[in-house]
């Protein structure tokens, strides 16, 4: 058991190192600010997709209100930075606390309802957030908040896009490590138990209330951190950024990569963001293509990319096991 | 003051109610919450606009638009939704399959409308006669027309469910598909009929809404969520409850909007929906919905 954990941990370590190397090299290859901007958006979207992954992929609670958390994070960060003039580190802390609070509020309905009902509830929440921000005086109404100071840490300001990119990606790598460790921990198993059957999970002594709320808190914190990074990175936010169409993208990221796999969420976020940013000029065709892709995934690729690869590997190892004279597989393949 | 707010609230609520009715019909017959119903609503409004701008009178163009929308909706249901519902496997998260498919369908249709009709709002420019004088205030006749049409449609649906064979089959398949099929009901046909009927209700709601707001590819975005609120209040799957829920939402948000400020009227109806989902998920009129929830 120890060895198995070590090996699967090793695989994640290798992937994280690979990810960090790609991230480190990218701004050196290209000096084009546009590509680096896409890189920054990929980082922010990875955080949002990981939040969706935690609550929907791992704990099985359908959250269609991730863009609400994103908006809350962005506005909290922007208001604190502009009104109080705090640095990024304390701002991020406050953002995390505020997001976690809203995560608990949105998590409470999940204790009583599930499935499509929960989806309705979370959409209602996120849409209310957007409408309130759109009409509240303290949030600048439809004009949003302008002149948000750029990203900085302990007085070290990120002056250009490449530096912002490194900063965002550093946080992304930390968040990926956190979620991978959480998945391997006891809590990961509790999430999976609740996803399969919350009643059975409660029978074997899992505190369903605590775990469901925790899933929503993780999701909201990831969304909030992404929002804070976006607000500081872009320097200007308005309610039109946080629309329901974003949620369709987040959903697509999670189901494209593979539900229940954090690297699937990362892969989905990268693919969707690259396509989204590159085809901005043809937005209608792009949305139609995304919609068709979603229906095709429902019909033919329910496991997503990573899930399908893992499934075929698993099937192959089972076939090997049953072959006469075949050796036992030494590593277990995660599904 | 309160009287005219209630009249306007009732007629806006009747529009929500018609859309909520179609959401409920689909929930009862297909066991899904259809997130693309708002686009069916928009489709109806666009078809009506096409026919009306080709100099066809209002009532024939409404009927033509309703028929066209229903046919397209049934095609969508047969070609895309039927295979998804027949599938044995699905996502590892319960209920996610149809949410993803519904949202996919919704963005496909919405952007097809955008491509076909552009982003500019369309106006029917239909004339329904003089303002109606109600003592100390006057109101547009369209609000009364909406109420009359909604009452008429409710009556039709009531007769359909109570007096005809197909209405009985609809009730049967909403109870249990396997047993109905054993009793000799053609489940596929009845499901398609329900879907088409729901599309027709949405189309009527869309065309009448288009007389109050403008026709635009995203006109349904807020409307659909309010229809869901209405359906939840009445109890999803309960057609009468949905209409009552729609009227309630309409009145509450109109009166509440005038008290708290109109920019918060959408938030009021979403808050009501969330509270209902939290404390009374079966709706005001608990009607066999417990098994479905």
Boltz contact constraints between the chains, C-beta under 6 A:
constraints:
  - contact:
      token1: [A, 60]
      token2: [B, 93]
      max_distance: 6.0
  - contact:
      token1: [A, 62]
      token2: [B, 96]
      max_distance: 6.0
  - contact:
      token1: [A, 109]
      token2: [B, 278]
      max_distance: 6.0
  - contact:
      token1: [A, 113]
      token2: [B, 277]
      max_distance: 6.0
  - contact:
      token1: [A, 113]
      token2: [B, 281]
      max_distance: 6.0
  - contact:
      token1: [A, 115]
      token2: [B, 94]
      max_distance: 6.0
  - contact:
      token1: [A, 115]
      token2: [B, 95]
      max_distance: 6.0
  - contact:
      token1: [A, 116]
      token2: [B, 33]
      max_distance: 6.0
  - contact:
      token1: [A, 116]
      token2: [B, 95]
      max_distance: 6.0
  - contact:
      token1: [A, 117]
      token2: [B, 277]
      max_distance: 6.0
  - contact:
      token1: [A, 119]
      token2: [B, 99]
      max_distance: 6.0
  - contact:
      token1: [A, 120]
      token2: [B, 228]
      max_distance: 6.0
  - contact:
      token1: [A, 121]
      token2: [B, 274]
      max_distance: 6.0
  - contact:
      token1: [A, 121]
      token2: [B, 277]
      max_distance: 6.0
  - contact:
      token1: [A, 124]
      token2: [B, 270]
      max_distance: 6.0
  - contact:
      token1: [A, 124]
      token2: [B, 273]
      max_distance: 6.0
  - contact:
      token1: [A, 124]
      token2: [B, 274]
      max_distance: 6.0
  - contact:
      token1: [A, 128]
      token2: [B, 267]
      max_distance: 6.0
  - contact:
      token1: [A, 128]
      token2: [B, 270]
      max_distance: 6.0
  - contact:
      token1: [A, 131]
      token2: [B, 266]
      max_distance: 6.0
  - contact:
      token1: [A, 131]
      token2: [B, 267]
      max_distance: 6.0
  - contact:
      token1: [A, 135]
      token2: [B, 263]
      max_distance: 6.0
  - contact:
      token1: [A, 248]
      token2: [B, 103]
      max_distance: 6.0
  - contact:
      token1: [A, 248]
      token2: [B, 107]
      max_distance: 6.0
  - contact:
      token1: [A, 255]
      token2: [B, 100]
      max_distance: 6.0
  - contact:
      token1: [A, 259]
      token2: [B, 91]
      max_distance: 6.0
  - contact:
      token1: [A, 259]
      token2: [B, 92]
      max_distance: 6.0
  - contact:
      token1: [A, 284]
      token2: [B, 111]
      max_distance: 6.0
  - contact:
      token1: [A, 284]
      token2: [B, 114]
      max_distance: 6.0
  - contact:
      token1: [A, 284]
      token2: [B, 115]
      max_distance: 6.0
  - contact:
      token1: [A, 287]
      token2: [B, 107]
      max_distance: 6.0
  - contact:
      token1: [A, 287]
      token2: [B, 111]
      max_distance: 6.0
  - contact:
      token1: [A, 288]
      token2: [B, 108]
      max_distance: 6.0
  - contact:
      token1: [A, 288]
      token2: [B, 111]
      max_distance: 6.0
  - contact:
      token1: [A, 291]
      token2: [B, 104]
      max_distance: 6.0
  - contact:
      token1: [A, 291]
      token2: [B, 107]
      max_distance: 6.0
  - contact:
      token1: [A, 291]
      token2: [B, 108]
      max_distance: 6.0
  - contact:
      token1: [A, 294]
      token2: [B, 100]
      max_distance: 6.0
  - contact:
      token1: [A, 294]
      token2: [B, 104]
      max_distance: 6.0
  - contact:
      token1: [A, 295]
      token2: [B, 101]
      max_distance: 6.0
  - contact:
      token1: [A, 295]
      token2: [B, 104]
      max_distance: 6.0
  - contact:
      token1: [A, 298]
      token2: [B, 84]
      max_distance: 6.0
  - contact:
      token1: [A, 298]
      token2: [B, 97]
      max_distance: 6.0
  - contact:
      token1: [A, 298]
      token2: [B, 100]
      max_distance: 6.0
  - contact:
      token1: [A, 298]
      token2: [B, 101]
      max_distance: 6.0
  - contact:
      token1: [A, 302]
      token2: [B, 90]
      max_distance: 6.0
  - contact:
      token1: [A, 302]
      token2: [B, 91]
      max_distance: 6.0
